[in-house]
Amino acid sequence: MVVRFYRYIVGFLVLVVFGIGVSIFQIPDSNFRIIACDVGQGDAILITYRNLQILTDGGPNNKVIDCLSRHTPFWDREIELVILTHPDADHSTGLIDVIKRYNVGALLENGVDSGTQVYKALEKEVGGRGINVIKSTIGMKLRLGMIYLDILHPSNDFIDSKTNNYSIVTLVKYKEFEALFTGDIEDSVSDLIARNWTKGTIEYIKVPHHGSKNGLSENLIKVSMPKLAVVSLGKNSYGHPHEKILQMLNDKKINIYRTDLEGDIEVVTDGKKYWVVDLSRSYREERGILTPVEF
């Protein structure tokens, strides 16, 4: 009996030490991170800074939950802000499970009701939990701690027949690092944003509409001149990403990262330099970090 008792004690202590070790490993550092989640043919982009999380879109399935589990501490069940760029299913479906499993502080959306069953289910979950819903409008500025968000599109008087072109476009800033999130806008809206652009060069752009031929415009690239471009997509029959878009980015010597080839794409910055965590290699070997880039 005594031997068995001591075995239980030792086993319990091992579990405690293991739990403490895992917790310490997951303590957030002081870096700002953007993770383009590998959710297949869709968008889900997670921003983390210390204990703060912002999620833009949720993808076409519940794979976003796996991404959140990989990149946030297991004890942190709160997402301070969820942004739904537009209600299409490849951006909104995963948010239903997110809202069921996490405490969401607020939902920023464009106010367009697609009338789909997915969107109705999402509305029901949001309403049932009393989540604060914010309607975006051009010129809106939000601040969460050290993170600043400028809403660049759409305006209240914007009129278009396509839900893609009502995507919320957000410029996110952390110290000297700036990232542009574009939803599924098409080139006409890319040009519109370019004409009103006053922000100078940026470091990061989420390529619109999974690299569609009619998404990113050369004018937007010229005025923003990002250092890296992330394409969120999976296996598809649409021809995404289109060779025209890849060539445009290559011609400007912009580094291209694709979730269909590399899995989750994690960009880390301390506000003065940034680096890309090489997750594709870590699936096979040990997780590594590429050389930081000064900017």
C-alpha positions as a Markdown table, in Angstrom:
| # | Residue | x | y | z |
|---|---|---|---|---|
| 1 | Met | 0.0 | 0.0 | 0.0 |
| 2 | Val | 2.8 | 2.4 | 0.9 |
| 3 | Val | 4.6 | 1.7 | -2.4 |
| 4 | Arg | 1.4 | 2.3 | -4.4 |
| 5 | Phe | 0.8 | 5.5 | -2.5 |
| 6 | Tyr | 4.3 | 6.8 | -3.3 |
| 7 | Arg | 3.7 | 5.9 | -7.0 |
| 8 | Tyr | 0.6 | 8.0 | -7.0 |
| 9 | Ile | 2.5 | 10.9 | -5.4 |
| 10 | Val | 5.3 | 10.6 | -7.9 |
| 11 | Gly | 2.9 | 10.4 | -10.8 |
| 12 | Phe | 1.0 | 13.4 | -9.6 |
| 13 | Leu | 4.2 | 15.4 | -9.2 |
| 14 | Val | 5.3 | 14.5 | -12.7 |
| 15 | Leu | 2.0 | 15.7 | -14.1 |
| 16 | Val | 2.3 | 19.0 | -12.1 |
| 17 | Val | 5.8 | 19.6 | -13.4 |
| 18 | Phe | 4.7 | 18.8 | -16.9 |
| 19 | Gly | 1.8 | 21.2 | -16.7 |
| 20 | Ile | 4.0 | 24.0 | -15.3 |
| 21 | Gly | 6.5 | 23.3 | -18.2 |
| 22 | Val | 3.8 | 23.5 | -20.8 |
| 23 | Ser | 2.4 | 26.7 | -19.2 |
| 24 | Ile | 5.8 | 28.4 | -19.1 |
| 25 | Phe | 6.4 | 27.5 | -22.8 |
| 26 | Gln | 3.1 | 29.1 | -23.7 |
| 27 | Ile | 3.6 | 32.3 | -21.9 |
| 28 | Pro | 3.2 | 35.1 | -24.5 |
| 29 | Asp | 6.3 | 37.2 | -25.2 |
| 30 | Ser | 6.3 | 40.9 | -26.1 |
| 31 | Asn | 6.3 | 40.4 | -29.9 |
| 32 | Phe | 3.5 | 41.2 | -32.3 |
| 33 | Arg | 2.4 | 38.2 | -34.4 |
| 34 | Ile | 0.3 | 37.7 | -37.5 |
| 35 | Ile | -0.7 | 34.2 | -38.3 |
| 36 | Ala | -2.4 | 33.4 | -41.6 |
| 37 | Cys | -4.1 | 30.1 | -40.6 |
| 38 | Asp | -4.0 | 27.2 | -43.0 |
| 39 | Val | -7.8 | 26.6 | -43.3 |
| 40 | Gly | -7.9 | 25.5 | -46.9 |
| 41 | Gln | -9.7 | 27.7 | -49.5 |
| 42 | Gly | -10.6 | 30.6 | -47.3 |
| 43 | Asp | -9.3 | 33.2 | -44.9 |
| 44 | Ala | -8.6 | 33.2 | -41.2 |
| 45 | Ile | -5.9 | 35.6 | -39.9 |
| 46 | Leu | -5.0 | 35.7 | -36.2 |
| 47 | Ile | -3.1 | 38.6 | -34.6 |
| 48 | Thr | -1.6 | 38.1 | -31.1 |
| 49 | Tyr | 0.1 | 40.5 | -28.8 |
| 50 | Arg | 0.8 | 39.4 | -25.3 |
| 51 | Asn | -2.6 | 38.2 | -24.0 |
| 52 | Leu | -4.6 | 40.1 | -26.7 |
| 53 | Gln | -6.0 | 38.4 | -29.8 |
| 54 | Ile | -7.7 | 39.7 | -33.0 |
| 55 | Leu | -9.2 | 37.3 | -35.5 |
| 56 | Thr | -10.0 | 38.4 | -39.0 |
| 57 | Asp | -12.4 | 35.9 | -40.6 |
| 58 | Gly | -12.8 | 32.2 | -39.7 |
| 59 | Gly | -12.4 | 30.2 | -42.9 |
| 60 | Pro | -14.7 | 27.7 | -44.6 |
| 61 | Asn | -14.6 | 25.0 | -41.8 |
| 62 | Asn | -13.6 | 24.6 | -38.2 |
| 63 | Lys | -9.9 | 24.3 | -38.9 |
| 64 | Val | -9.5 | 27.8 | -37.4 |
| 65 | Ile | -10.0 | 26.2 | -34.0 |
| 66 | Asp | -6.9 | 24.1 | -34.5 |
| 67 | Cys | -5.0 | 27.2 | -35.5 |
| 68 | Leu | -6.1 | 29.1 | -32.4 |
| 69 | Ser | -5.0 | 26.1 | -30.3 |
| 70 | Arg | -1.6 | 26.1 | -31.9 |
| 71 | His | -1.0 | 29.8 | -31.5 |
| 72 | Thr | -2.7 | 30.9 | -28.3 |
| 73 | Pro | -2.2 | 29.7 | -24.7 |
| 74 | Phe | -4.6 | 26.9 | -23.7 |
| 75 | Trp | -5.9 | 28.9 | -20.7 |
| 76 | Asp | -6.7 | 32.0 | -22.7 |
| 77 | Arg | -10.3 | 31.6 | -24.0 |
| 78 | Glu | -10.9 | 35.2 | -24.9 |
| 79 | Ile | -10.6 | 36.9 | -28.3 |
| 80 | Glu | -10.9 | 40.6 | -27.9 |
| 81 | Leu | -12.0 | 41.4 | -31.4 |
| 82 | Val | -13.3 | 39.4 | -34.3 |
| 83 | Ile | -13.5 | 41.0 | -37.8 |
| 84 | Leu | -15.8 | 39.5 | -40.4 |
| 85 | Thr | -14.6 | 41.1 | -43.6 |
| 86 | His | -17.7 | 40.0 | -45.5 |
| 87 | Pro | -20.3 | 37.2 | -45.0 |
| 88 | Asp | -19.2 | 34.7 | -47.7 |
| 89 | Ala | -19.0 | 31.2 | -46.3 |
| 90 | Asp | -15.3 | 30.8 | -46.9 |
| 91 | His | -14.7 | 33.6 | -44.5 |
| 92 | Ser | -17.6 | 33.2 | -42.0 |
| 93 | Thr | -18.2 | 29.5 | -41.4 |
| 94 | Gly | -15.4 | 28.9 | -38.9 |
| 95 | Leu | -16.5 | 31.9 | -36.8 |
| 96 | Ile | -19.6 | 30.0 | -35.6 |
| 97 | Asp | -17.4 | 27.5 | -33.7 |
| 98 | Val | -15.1 | 30.3 | -32.6 |
| 99 | Ile | -18.0 | 32.1 | -30.9 |
| 100 | Lys | -19.2 | 28.9 | -29.4 |
| 101 | Arg | -15.8 | 28.1 | -27.8 |
| 102 | Tyr | -14.3 | 31.5 | -27.0 |
| 103 | Asn | -15.4 | 34.6 | -25.2 |
| 104 | Val | -15.5 | 37.3 | -28.0 |
| 105 | Gly | -15.3 | 40.9 | -26.9 |
| 106 | Ala | -16.7 | 42.5 | -30.0 |
| 107 | Leu | -17.5 | 41.7 | -33.7 |
| 108 | Leu | -16.7 | 44.2 | -36.4 |
| 109 | Glu | -18.6 | 43.6 | -39.6 |
| 110 | Asn | -19.7 | 45.5 | -42.7 |
| 111 | Gly | -23.5 | 45.2 | -42.1 |
| 112 | Val | -24.1 | 43.3 | -45.4 |
| 113 | Asp | -26.6 | 40.4 | -44.9 |
| 114 | Ser | -25.9 | 37.6 | -47.4 |
| 115 | Gly | -29.1 | 35.8 | -46.4 |
| 116 | Thr | -27.3 | 32.4 | -46.3 |
| 117 | Gln | -27.9 | 29.7 | -43.7 |
| 118 | Val | -24.3 | 30.1 | -42.5 |
| 119 | Tyr | -24.7 | 33.8 | -41.9 |
| 120 | Lys | -28.0 | 33.3 | -40.2 |
| 121 | Ala | -26.4 | 30.7 | -37.9 |
| 122 | Leu | -23.5 | 33.1 | -37.1 |
| 123 | Glu | -26.0 | 35.9 | -36.4 |
| 124 | Lys | -27.9 | 33.6 | -34.0 |
| 125 | Glu | -24.7 | 32.7 | -32.1 |
| 126 | Val | -23.6 | 36.4 | -31.9 |
| 127 | Gly | -27.0 | 37.6 | -30.7 |
| 128 | Gly | -27.4 | 34.7 | -28.2 |
| 129 | Arg | -24.2 | 35.6 | -26.5 |
| 130 | Gly | -24.8 | 39.3 | -26.4 |
| 131 | Ile | -21.6 | 40.1 | -28.3 |
| 132 | Asn | -21.1 | 43.8 | -29.1 |
| 133 | Val | -21.5 | 44.3 | -32.9 |
| 134 | Ile | -19.7 | 47.2 | -34.5 |
| 135 | Lys | -20.6 | 48.3 | -38.0 |
| 136 | Ser | -17.4 | 49.4 | -39.9 |
| 137 | Thr | -17.2 | 52.5 | -41.9 |
| 138 | Ile | -14.3 | 54.2 | -43.7 |
| 139 | Gly | -12.2 | 56.4 | -41.5 |
| 140 | Met | -13.0 | 54.4 | -38.3 |
| 141 | Lys | -10.0 | 54.1 | -36.0 |
| 142 | Leu | -9.8 | 51.4 | -33.3 |
| 143 | Arg | -7.1 | 50.9 | -30.7 |
| 144 | Leu | -6.5 | 47.8 | -28.7 |
| 145 | Gly | -3.5 | 48.4 | -26.4 |
| 146 | Met | -0.5 | 49.0 | -28.7 |
| 147 | Ile | -2.3 | 47.9 | -31.8 |
| 148 | Tyr | -4.0 | 50.5 | -34.1 |
| 149 | Leu | -6.5 | 49.7 | -36.8 |
| 150 | Asp | -7.6 | 52.1 | -39.5 |
| 151 | Ile | -10.7 | 51.1 | -41.6 |
| 152 | Leu | -10.0 | 52.0 | -45.2 |
| 153 | His | -13.1 | 50.4 | -46.8 |
| 154 | Pro | -16.1 | 50.3 | -47.4 |
| 155 | Ser | -17.7 | 53.7 | -46.9 |
| 156 | Asn | -21.4 | 54.1 | -46.1 |
| 157 | Asp | -22.1 | 55.4 | -49.6 |
| 158 | Phe | -20.3 | 52.6 | -51.4 |
| 159 | Ile | -22.5 | 50.8 | -53.9 |
| 160 | Asp | -21.6 | 47.6 | -55.7 |
| 161 | Ser | -23.4 | 44.4 | -56.7 |
| 162 | Lys | -20.7 | 42.0 | -55.3 |
| 163 | Thr | -20.4 | 41.1 | -51.7 |
| 164 | Asn | -16.6 | 40.7 | -52.2 |
| 165 | Asn | -16.2 | 44.4 | -52.8 |
| 166 | Tyr | -17.8 | 45.3 | -49.5 |
| 167 | Ser | -15.0 | 43.5 | -47.7 |
| 168 | Ile | -13.6 | 45.4 | -44.7 |
| 169 | Val | -10.1 | 46.6 | -45.5 |
| 170 | Thr | -8.0 | 47.3 | -42.5 |
| 171 | Leu | -4.6 | 48.8 | -42.0 |
| 172 | Val | -3.1 | 47.4 | -38.8 |
| 173 | Lys | -0.1 | 49.2 | -37.1 |
| 174 | Tyr | 2.2 | 48.1 | -34.3 |
| 175 | Lys | 5.0 | 50.6 | -33.7 |
| 176 | Glu | 6.8 | 50.8 | -37.1 |
| 177 | Phe | 5.2 | 47.7 | -38.6 |
| 178 | Glu | 2.1 | 48.0 | -40.8 |
| 179 | Ala | 0.0 | 45.3 | -42.4 |
| 180 | Leu | -2.9 | 45.6 | -44.8 |
| 181 | Phe | -5.8 | 43.1 | -44.7 |
| 182 | Thr | -7.9 | 43.1 | -47.8 |
| 183 | Gly | -10.6 | 40.4 | -47.6 |
| 184 | Asp | -11.9 | 39.5 | -51.1 |
| 185 | Ile | -11.9 | 43.0 | -52.7 |
| 186 | Glu | -11.5 | 43.1 | -56.5 |
| 187 | Asp | -9.1 | 45.3 | -58.5 |
| 188 | Ser | -11.6 | 48.1 | -58.9 |
| 189 | Val | -11.6 | 48.5 | -55.1 |
| 190 | Ser | -7.8 | 48.0 | -54.9 |
| 191 | Asp | -7.5 | 51.0 | -57.3 |
| 192 | Leu | -10.0 | 53.0 | -55.2 |
| 193 | Ile | -7.9 | 52.4 | -52.1 |
| 194 | Ala | -4.7 | 53.2 | -54.0 |
| 195 | Arg | -6.2 | 56.6 | -55.1 |
| 196 | Asn | -6.9 | 57.6 | -51.5 |
| 197 | Trp | -3.6 | 56.1 | -50.1 |
| 198 | Thr | -1.7 | 58.3 | -47.8 |
| 199 | Lys | 0.1 | 55.7 | -45.6 |
| 200 | Gly | 3.4 | 55.3 | -47.4 |
| 201 | Thr | 5.1 | 51.9 | -47.6 |
| 202 | Ile | 4.0 | 48.9 | -45.5 |
| 203 | Glu | 5.6 | 45.6 | -44.5 |
| 204 | Tyr | 2.8 | 43.1 | -45.1 |
| 205 | Ile | -0.2 | 42.6 | -47.4 |
| 206 | Lys | -2.8 | 39.9 | -47.3 |
| 207 | Val | -3.4 | 39.3 | -51.1 |
| 208 | Pro | -7.1 | 39.8 | -51.8 |
| 209 | His | -9.4 | 37.0 | -52.8 |
| 210 | His | -6.9 | 34.1 | -52.5 |
| 211 | Gly | -4.8 | 35.5 | -55.4 |
| 212 | Ser | -7.6 | 35.8 | -57.8 |
| 213 | Lys | -6.8 | 37.4 | -61.2 |
| 214 | Asn | -9.1 | 40.3 | -60.5 |
| 215 | Gly | -8.1 | 40.9 | -56.9 |
| 216 | Leu | -4.9 | 42.8 | -56.3 |
| 217 | Ser | -4.2 | 45.8 | -58.5 |
| 218 | Glu | -0.8 | 47.0 | -59.6 |
| 219 | Asn | -1.7 | 50.5 | -58.4 |
| 220 | Leu | -2.2 | 49.4 | -54.8 |
| 221 | Ile | 1.2 | 47.6 | -54.9 |
| 222 | Lys | 2.9 | 50.7 | -56.3 |
| 223 | Val | 1.6 | 53.0 | -53.5 |
| 224 | Ser | 2.0 | 50.6 | -50.6 |
| 225 | Met | 5.1 | 48.6 | -51.7 |
| 226 | Pro | 4.9 | 45.8 | -49.2 |
| 227 | Lys | 7.9 | 43.7 | -48.3 |
| 228 | Leu | 6.0 | 40.5 | -48.1 |
| 229 | Ala | 2.7 | 39.2 | -49.5 |
| 230 | Val | 0.6 | 36.3 | -47.9 |
| 231 | Val | -1.9 | 34.3 | -50.0 |
| 232 | Ser | -4.5 | 32.4 | -48.0 |
| 233 | Leu | -5.8 | 29.5 | -50.0 |
| 234 | Gly | -6.2 | 25.7 | -50.4 |
| 235 | Lys | -6.6 | 23.2 | -53.2 |
| 236 | Asn | -9.1 | 24.8 | -55.6 |
| 237 | Ser | -10.6 | 24.7 | -59.1 |
| 238 | Tyr | -10.5 | 28.5 | -59.6 |
| 239 | Gly | -6.9 | 28.8 | -60.7 |
| 240 | His | -5.9 | 30.6 | -57.4 |
| 241 | Pro | -3.3 | 32.1 | -57.1 |
| 242 | His | -3.3 | 33.4 | -60.6 |
| 243 | Glu | 0.0 | 33.6 | -62.5 |
| 244 | Lys | -0.7 | 37.3 | -63.2 |
| 245 | Ile | -0.7 | 38.1 | -59.5 |
| 246 | Leu | 2.4 | 36.1 | -58.7 |
| 247 | Gln | 4.2 | 37.7 | -61.6 |
| 248 | Met | 3.2 | 41.2 | -60.4 |
| 249 | Leu | 4.5 | 40.5 | -57.0 |
| 250 | Asn | 7.7 | 38.9 | -58.3 |
| 251 | Asp | 8.4 | 41.8 | -60.6 |
| 252 | Lys | 8.3 | 44.1 | -57.5 |
| 253 | Lys | 10.6 | 41.6 | -55.6 |
| 254 | Ile | 8.0 | 41.1 | -52.9 |
| 255 | Asn | 8.4 | 37.9 | -51.0 |
| 256 | Ile | 5.4 | 35.6 | -51.4 |
| 257 | Tyr | 4.1 | 33.1 | -48.8 |
| 258 | Arg | 1.2 | 30.7 | -49.5 |
| 259 | Thr | -0.8 | 28.7 | -46.9 |
| 260 | Asp | -1.5 | 25.9 | -49.4 |
| 261 | Leu | 2.3 | 25.3 | -49.7 |
| 262 | Glu | 3.6 | 26.2 | -46.2 |
| 263 | Gly | 0.8 | 25.7 | -43.8 |
| 264 | Asp | 0.3 | 28.5 | -41.1 |
| 265 | Ile | 2.3 | 31.6 | -42.0 |
| 266 | Glu | 3.5 | 33.4 | -38.9 |
| 267 | Val | 5.1 | 36.8 | -39.2 |
| 268 | Val | 6.7 | 38.1 | -36.0 |
| 269 | Thr | 7.8 | 41.7 | -35.2 |
| 270 | Asp | 9.2 | 43.6 | -32.3 |
| 271 | Gly | 8.1 | 46.8 | -34.1 |
| 272 | Lys | 11.5 | 47.5 | -35.5 |
| 273 | Lys | 12.4 | 44.3 | -37.4 |
| 274 | Tyr | 10.3 | 41.3 | -38.5 |
| 275 | Trp | 10.8 | 37.7 | -39.3 |
| 276 | Val | 8.9 | 34.8 | -40.7 |
| 277 | Val | 8.6 | 31.6 | -38.6 |
| 278 | Asp | 9.3 | 28.6 | -40.9 |
| 279 | Leu | 6.4 | 26.4 | -39.9 |
| 280 | Ser | 6.6 | 24.3 | -43.1 |
| 281 | Arg | 10.0 | 23.0 | -42.0 |
| 282 | Ser | 8.9 | 22.6 | -38.4 |
| 283 | Tyr | 6.2 | 20.1 | -39.5 |
| 284 | Arg | 9.1 | 17.8 | -40.5 |
| 285 | Glu | 11.9 | 18.9 | -38.3 |
| 286 | Glu | 12.4 | 21.4 | -35.5 |
| 287 | Arg | 10.6 | 24.7 | -35.5 |
| 288 | Gly | 12.9 | 27.4 | -36.8 |
| 289 | Ile | 13.1 | 31.1 | -37.4 |
| 290 | Leu | 14.3 | 32.9 | -40.5 |
| 291 | Thr | 16.7 | 35.8 | -40.4 |
| 292 | Pro | 15.1 | 39.0 | -39.0 |
| 293 | Val | 14.7 | 41.7 | -41.6 |
| 294 | Glu | 15.3 | 45.4 | -40.6 |
| 295 | Phe | 12.9 | 48.0 | -42.0 |
